[in-house]
Amino acid sequence: MVRVFICGGSGYTGGELLRILSRHPEVVVTGVTSQRSAGKSVSELFPYLHKYATLMYEPLRKETILGKADLFFMALPHGESQEAVDYFFQQGKMVIDLSADYRLRDAGIYEHWYKVPHAFQATLKQAVYGLPEIYRRRIKRSRLIANPGCYPTGALLGLLPAVKNTLIDLSSLVIDAKSGTSGAGRKADISVAFCEVNEGFKAYAVGTHRHIPEIEQELSVLAGKEVTINFTPHLLPVDRGILTTIYARLEKGINAGAVEKIYRDAYKREPFVRVLPYGLYPNIKNVRGTNYCDIGLKLNERTNTLIVITVIDNLVKGASGQSVQNMNIMLGIDETVALDTLAVFP
């Protein structure tokens, strides 16, 4: 059994990690930290996690917990992961970081968007961006994975086949995304309180969202040139799920059947990406609680525009599920273990 430890396990992503790992036959959770919930059991915070009724939250004392695990999941806030990730990585442990601290390869870009300097640039250079559909081989050889953000996951999976096959004019790219409120984290914040969100629907961080450089970074790698995007996120009055609608002008004459074939060929071996029949469009309720990304396609011939629609669960494929998928790859385990038949709720 592989011993795993969760640092920052009292938030939504930590809870999802525990839910998924409770079903994993080849790992055991040996500990979980939380500064504000230290001394409480996991089941006090998440009553449905009966398996962890005796697992207690403890403070994050790196030297104390170092010997308790082979692999550490870091579910800490941005900026707080840097030092802990570096410590465990330098001590020879496997680390999967769910924050943004190791996603952006350029420390200057990270500082510009997150307003804190990156103090561990040597370790940053060792991190592999954890989107298996692009970096599976590198993930398998790595000890440090930067788990992608939720919005970038939905956008990049929607764009990967089009960019690799030079189908679209990237200068025309528009990404419009809508997320459930759990994407804001499990914290006291009036803007995501029930009475503020219920019956409402609004855009936020227009043109300034911190996932923009992450999407641009990976699209630029795929395209072999610098890519700049228009990205607008919106807040949906639902618990979880992201629906992303992507628009771009076509670069070449192509029919709908050919576009669908390109997408099906790109993802035919991917266990968690489902390309829907042309003309059918995905719904967030169909991926709720799962590690799937569903993709729908439309070719608007009147405007010469490719429209791609993706849905994911922001807490699973957009965070904790993808981190377990990455763990499985790192450990040489079938990457669908604990994820292939994941129930919506236990």
matplotlib code that plots the C-alpha trace (Angstrom):
import matplotlib.pyplot as plt

x = [0.0, 1.2, 1.0, -0.5, -1.0, -3.2, -2.0, -5.0, -7.8, -10.7, -11.7, -13.8, -10.9, -9.6, -13.0, -13.2, -9.7, -10.7, -13.9, -12.1, -9.2, -11.6, -12.4, -8.8, -7.5, -3.8, -3.3, -3.9, -4.5, -2.1, -2.9, -4.5, -3.8, -5.9, -4.9, -8.5, -9.8, -6.9, -8.2, -11.4, -12.1, -12.6, -16.2, -17.0, -16.4, -17.6, -20.2, -20.5, -16.8, -17.6, -14.3, -12.4, -14.2, -11.0, -8.7, -7.9, -6.9, -3.5, -1.4, 1.0, 4.3, 6.5, 9.2, 6.6, 4.6, 7.5, 7.9, 4.2, 3.8, 5.3, 3.2, 1.9, -1.2, -1.0, -4.4, -3.3, -4.1, -2.0, 1.2, 1.1, 2.1, 5.4, 7.6, 5.8, 6.0, 9.7, 10.4, 8.7, 10.1, 13.7, 13.2, 12.6, 8.8, 6.3, 4.2, 1.0, 0.2, -3.4, -2.6, -1.3, 2.1, 3.9, 1.7, 3.3, 6.8, 7.8, 8.2, 7.8, 4.4, 3.4, 4.4, 2.5, -0.8, -0.6, 1.1, 3.7, 7.2, 8.2, 10.9, 11.7, 12.5, 14.8, 12.0, 9.5, 11.7, 11.1, 7.3, 5.3, 1.9, -0.5, -2.9, -2.6, -4.1, -1.0, 1.8, 1.1, 4.7, 6.3, 3.9, 4.9, 8.6, 8.1, 8.0, 6.3, 3.0, 1.4, -2.3, -4.1, -6.8, -10.4, -11.1, -7.9, -8.8, -12.1, -10.7, -7.6, -9.4, -11.8, -9.1, -6.4, -7.5, -8.2, -4.9, -2.8, -4.5, -4.3, -8.0, -8.6, -7.3, -6.0, -6.2, -10.0, -10.2, -13.0, -13.5, -16.7, -16.9, -19.5, -18.6, -20.5, -19.8, -17.6, -14.9, -14.5, -13.5, -14.9, -14.6, -16.8, -17.3, -20.5, -20.2, -20.7, -23.3, -26.5, -28.7, -26.2, -25.9, -29.3, -31.5, -28.5, -26.0, -23.1, -19.6, -16.6, -12.9, -13.5, -10.2, -8.3, -8.9, -5.7, -6.3, -5.7, -1.9, -2.2, -4.4, -2.2, 0.9, -0.3, -2.0, 1.3, 3.2, 0.6, 0.6, 4.4, 3.7, 2.5, -1.2, -3.4, -7.0, -10.2, -11.5, -14.6, -15.7, -19.3, -20.7, -23.6, -26.0, -25.1, -22.8, -20.4, -19.6, -18.0, -19.5, -17.1, -18.1, -15.2, -15.5, -12.8, -12.7, -11.7, -8.4, -9.3, -12.3, -13.6, -17.0, -18.6, -17.9, -14.2, -14.1, -15.9, -13.4, -10.4, -11.8, -12.7, -9.3, -7.6, -9.4, -10.1, -7.7, -8.5, -10.5, -12.0, -12.8, -16.1, -16.8, -20.6, -22.2, -22.2, -25.0, -25.5, -24.3, -23.0, -24.7, -22.9, -25.3, -24.0, -20.5, -21.3, -19.2, -17.1, -13.7, -15.2, -15.0, -17.8, -17.3, -19.9, -19.1, -20.8, -19.6, -21.3, -20.8, -22.6, -19.9, -17.1, -16.8, -15.9, -17.9, -16.7, -18.6, -17.1, -18.3, -16.4, -17.0, -14.7, -14.0, -13.1, -11.6, -11.0, -9.1, -9.1, -10.1, -7.4, -4.9, -5.7, -5.5, -2.0, -1.1, -2.1, 0.1, 3.0, 2.7, 2.3, -1.3, -4.2, -5.1, -8.8, -8.5, -11.0, -12.2, -13.8, -17.1, -17.0, -20.4, -21.9, -22.0, -21.2]
y = [0.0, 3.5, 5.9, 9.3, 12.5, 15.4, 18.9, 21.2, 18.7, 20.7, 22.5, 21.3, 19.9, 18.2, 16.6, 15.4, 13.9, 12.0, 10.8, 9.5, 8.0, 6.2, 3.9, 3.4, -0.2, 0.6, 3.6, 4.4, 8.0, 8.2, 11.8, 15.1, 18.7, 21.7, 24.7, 25.7, 22.2, 20.6, 18.2, 17.4, 14.2, 14.2, 12.9, 15.9, 18.1, 15.7, 13.4, 11.2, 10.1, 7.4, 5.6, 8.5, 8.8, 8.2, 10.2, 13.5, 16.8, 18.0, 21.1, 21.3, 20.5, 19.4, 17.6, 15.7, 14.4, 13.8, 10.1, 9.4, 9.2, 8.4, 11.0, 14.3, 16.1, 19.8, 21.4, 24.7, 28.2, 29.8, 31.2, 28.9, 25.8, 27.1, 26.3, 23.0, 21.7, 22.5, 20.9, 17.5, 17.4, 18.1, 15.3, 12.9, 12.6, 12.6, 15.7, 16.8, 20.4, 21.5, 25.2, 27.5, 27.8, 25.5, 25.7, 28.8, 28.1, 31.7, 33.0, 36.6, 35.8, 34.1, 37.1, 39.5, 37.6, 36.3, 39.3, 37.2, 36.3, 32.7, 31.8, 28.3, 28.7, 25.7, 23.4, 25.2, 24.1, 20.4, 20.7, 19.0, 20.4, 17.7, 17.5, 13.8, 14.2, 16.3, 15.3, 11.7, 10.5, 13.3, 12.8, 9.2, 10.1, 13.0, 13.4, 16.9, 17.6, 20.9, 20.0, 22.2, 24.7, 24.0, 26.6, 25.7, 22.0, 22.6, 25.1, 23.1, 19.9, 21.7, 23.3, 20.6, 18.9, 22.1, 23.7, 20.6, 20.3, 24.1, 24.3, 27.7, 31.3, 31.7, 35.5, 35.2, 32.9, 33.6, 31.4, 31.9, 29.8, 29.3, 27.7, 26.5, 28.2, 25.5, 26.9, 29.8, 27.4, 26.6, 29.9, 32.7, 35.1, 37.1, 37.1, 33.3, 33.1, 31.3, 34.5, 36.3, 33.5, 31.9, 33.2, 35.1, 34.8, 37.1, 37.6, 38.3, 38.9, 39.9, 39.9, 39.6, 36.0, 34.4, 31.3, 33.3, 33.0, 29.3, 28.8, 31.0, 29.2, 25.8, 27.0, 28.7, 25.4, 23.5, 26.2, 26.8, 30.5, 33.1, 32.9, 35.6, 35.0, 36.7, 34.8, 35.6, 33.5, 33.5, 32.3, 29.8, 29.3, 25.6, 23.7, 22.3, 22.0, 24.1, 24.7, 26.3, 27.6, 28.3, 30.3, 30.7, 31.3, 28.4, 28.7, 26.1, 24.8, 21.8, 20.1, 19.1, 15.4, 16.1, 18.2, 15.5, 12.9, 15.0, 15.2, 11.6, 10.5, 12.9, 11.4, 7.8, 6.4, 8.9, 7.2, 10.5, 12.5, 11.8, 13.4, 13.6, 12.9, 16.0, 18.4, 17.1, 19.4, 18.5, 19.2, 19.7, 17.4, 14.5, 14.8, 15.8, 13.8, 12.2, 12.7, 13.0, 15.9, 15.8, 17.7, 19.0, 20.5, 22.9, 24.3, 27.6, 27.8, 31.1, 32.8, 30.3, 29.7, 26.5, 26.3, 23.8, 23.2, 21.3, 20.3, 19.1, 18.8, 21.6, 19.6, 16.3, 16.5, 20.2, 19.4, 16.4, 13.7, 14.8, 14.8, 11.2, 10.4, 12.0, 9.9, 6.7, 7.6, 8.4, 5.1, 3.0, 2.1, 2.0, 5.7, 4.9, 3.2, 4.8, 7.1, 4.9, 4.2, 7.1, 7.7, 11.1, 10.7, 7.9]
z = [0.0, -0.8, 2.1, 1.2, 3.2, 2.5, 3.5, 3.7, 3.9, 5.3, 2.1, -0.7, -2.7, 0.4, 1.1, -2.5, -2.2, 0.9, -0.8, -3.9, -1.9, 0.4, -2.6, -3.7, -3.2, -3.4, -1.1, 2.5, 3.8, 6.8, 7.8, 7.0, 8.1, 8.8, 10.8, 11.7, 12.3, 14.1, 16.8, 14.9, 13.0, 9.3, 9.8, 12.0, 8.9, 6.3, 7.9, 4.8, 5.1, 7.7, 6.8, 8.4, 11.7, 13.6, 11.3, 13.0, 11.5, 12.7, 12.3, 9.3, 11.0, 8.1, 10.0, 12.1, 9.2, 6.8, 7.6, 7.5, 3.8, 0.4, -1.5, -0.4, -1.8, -1.2, -1.0, 0.5, -0.7, -3.4, -1.9, 1.1, -0.9, -2.1, 0.9, 1.9, -1.7, -1.9, 1.5, 0.7, -2.8, -1.6, 1.0, -1.8, -1.6, -4.4, -4.4, -6.2, -5.6, -6.2, -5.8, -8.6, -7.0, -9.5, -12.6, -14.2, -15.5, -15.6, -12.0, -13.2, -14.7, -11.5, -9.4, -11.8, -11.5, -7.9, -6.3, -4.4, -5.5, -6.1, -3.7, -5.0, -8.6, -8.8, -7.6, -10.0, -12.9, -11.8, -11.8, -14.6, -15.5, -14.6, -17.6, -18.5, -21.9, -22.9, -20.4, -19.5, -20.2, -18.3, -15.4, -15.2, -14.8, -12.3, -8.6, -8.6, -10.4, -10.7, -10.8, -13.4, -12.5, -13.1, -15.8, -17.7, -17.7, -19.4, -21.8, -22.8, -23.3, -25.6, -27.6, -27.8, -31.0, -32.8, -31.9, -32.7, -36.1, -36.8, -37.4, -35.8, -35.9, -32.3, -32.5, -32.6, -29.6, -27.0, -24.0, -22.0, -18.8, -16.0, -12.7, -9.6, -6.3, -4.9, -7.2, -4.8, -2.0, 1.4, 3.2, 4.6, 1.7, 1.3, -2.5, -2.6, 0.2, -0.7, -0.7, -2.9, -5.5, -5.6, -8.4, -9.8, -12.6, -13.1, -14.7, -12.5, -12.9, -16.5, -18.4, -15.1, -13.8, -12.6, -14.7, -17.9, -17.9, -17.3, -20.3, -22.4, -21.3, -22.4, -25.6, -26.6, -26.1, -28.2, -30.9, -31.0, -30.7, -28.2, -27.7, -26.0, -25.1, -24.2, -21.1, -19.1, -16.1, -14.6, -11.4, -11.6, -8.7, -8.4, -6.1, -8.7, -12.4, -15.1, -18.6, -21.0, -24.5, -26.9, -30.1, -32.8, -36.5, -38.7, -40.6, -43.2, -45.1, -43.2, -42.7, -39.5, -40.0, -40.4, -37.2, -35.2, -36.5, -35.5, -32.0, -31.7, -33.0, -30.5, -27.5, -28.6, -26.0, -23.2, -20.4, -19.1, -22.2, -24.0, -27.4, -27.9, -31.3, -33.4, -32.6, -29.0, -26.2, -22.8, -19.4, -16.1, -14.3, -16.5, -15.1, -11.5, -9.1, -11.9, -13.5, -17.0, -19.5, -22.0, -25.3, -27.8, -31.2, -33.6, -36.8, -37.6, -41.3, -41.6, -39.5, -40.2, -36.5, -34.5, -31.3, -28.7, -25.4, -22.5, -19.1, -16.1, -12.3, -11.0, -7.9, -9.6, -13.1, -12.3, -9.1, -6.8, -9.3, -11.7, -8.9, -8.2, -11.9, -11.8, -8.7, -10.4, -13.4, -11.2, -9.3, -12.4, -11.5, -14.0, -14.1, -13.8, -10.4, -7.9, -10.7, -13.3, -11.6, -9.1, -7.6, -7.4, -3.6, -1.3]

ax = plt.figure().add_subplot(projection="3d")
ax.plot(x, y, z, "-o")
ax.set_aspect("equal")
plt.show()
